[in-house]
Amino acid sequence: MPMPFKKILIANRSEIAVRVMHACRTLGIKSVAVYSDADLKSRHRFFADESVHIGSASPCESYLNIDRLISAAKSSGTDAIHPGYGFLAENPLFPKACKDAGIIFIGPTAEAMQLMGNKVESRKKMAQAGVQMTPGMQSSEIDIKVFEQAAKKVGYPVMIKAAAGGGGKGMRVVSDPTQLLSAIEAARREAKNAFGDDSVYLEKYIANPRHIEFQIIADNHGNCVHLFERECSIQRRHQKIIEETPSVALDSALRAKMGADAVKVAKAAGYTNAGTVEFLLDQSGHYYFLEMNTRIQVEHPITEMVTGLDLVIEQIRIAAGLPLSEHIINASQRGHAIECRIYAEDGNNNFLPSTGTILHYSEPSGPGVRVDSGIEKGMAVGIDYDPIMAKLIVHAPDRTSAIEKMIDALNNYHILGVKTSKRFMIDVLNHPEFQKGNTFTNFIESHMSERQIAKSPDNSLAALIASASSHSAAGSSSRSASIEQNSLQPWQAFRDWEIGGDILYEE
């Protein structure tokens, strides 16, 4: 069956926009980028076949503005819209607006998105479906006595969570009854500011679990399968930074059981397209439904690496009304994959945001090495949007080989002009507890808080790099070969250095 789409608009930016554009190219579909004032020179704008300006740097005036995105889709003659992740990807008003405008939304229905976006309503639905959840309340409440009774029933510590929450916002851990009221009030304030909804509820706090998620995919013909797990336990402030698959904590029996429950969650929600079902796995081997992310996940490439599938292409096929491909139905895992998120933030200084202009950019390469990037030399990295710049993914026959390959790839990934968390992630990967597979959600607090940061400043090295960068910027074709050669030598000889104050950085 020929693909019915001729042109797809990507309602997003940076690396995920480029990722979706790659899938469009593979399918022979034209892509349309949207961009704000801040992204005038961004890579995703020029990677697309067409681009449409949608407003100022403020997300509310550009990437979060449904009317402007729909207008851009109509003016460019777009058949369908892919939302990527973040921004409007999980806002049910967006697929509804697409439907009203006669444009196909590449994702789940607004109804399924609405259900799974509310933690209280989704807990009710999953309880009816027989999916194991953390003990706790089945509805949000205002009366403190209801919280007190629920906490007493499940036992302290407990977790206060925002009903419309995510990303760690509106969450508080409470270890004894004297903290309960103040924690509820603080969670409500934070939830109101973050989501416009101050509804909160209480559930049992699971101490130091693993974060295990299952990729599911479902078509409009009743087919729904899982594509195995990803472990995402290495997190800072509830944000994932390193993901891997398969998880060392799952054997084939537990994988089959959790995967079956993930499919049960998707079917109970009436879900179609790609989604991710998240679980907490405690240290006794018990697991609990956490939430469902109703979009393509940031870490989807590691699933692609071990299965050989292209999940974005499959998303487009499903939105076009096609059934799941045979490759999806009969998918299997092969080898081990790891992803490191390359953020514009200072991994040596509590992950503070970093901004600047990319002065030098070179990616690692080799068998089993993949880079999903939204940046290139000359681009400005500001504070207007999420700090993720790229994702580095490796694939190897086993976990030990994958760790070694990732460390080598990180050492050969060079970005000058902004600080990154590259060195921090190398130290995580080298840590004996990570290499043993003891990866729990408190890993960073337990093992990285006393981390020693080694620096090897070298003035002659700095001069060499600055010279190489300057020559490269001049664009002298006659000398480019020698410049590139010179610029590589320092990376290979030194790993930790910083020069030029706010001009050049390398961890």
Buried (B, 14 or more C-beta within 10 A) or exposed (E): EEBEBEBBBBBBBBBBBBBBBBBBBEBEBBBBBBBBBBBEEBBBBEBBBBBBBBBBBBBEBBBBBBEBBBBBBEEBEBBBBBBBBBBBBBBBEBBBBBEEBEBBBBBBBBBBBBBBBBBBBBBBBBBEBEBBBBBBBEEBBEEEEBBBEBBEEBEBBBBBBBBBBBEBBBBBEBEEEEBBEEBBBBBBEBBBEBBEBBBBBBBBBBEEBBBBBBBBBBBBEEBBBBBBBBBBBBBBEEBBBBBBBBBBBBEEEBBEEBBEBBBBBBBBBEBBBBBBBBBBBBEEEEBBBBBBBBBBBBBBBBBBBBBEBBBBBBBBBBBBEBBBBEEBEEBEBEBBBBBBBBBBBBBBEEBEBBBBBBBBBBBBEEEBBBBBBBBBBEBBBBEBBBBBBBBBBBBBEEBEBBBBBBBBBBBBBBBBBBBBBBBBBBBBBEBEEBBEEBBBBEBBEEBBEEBEEEEEEBEEBBEBBBEBBEBBEEEEEEEEEEBEEBBBEBBEEBBBBBBBEEEBBBB
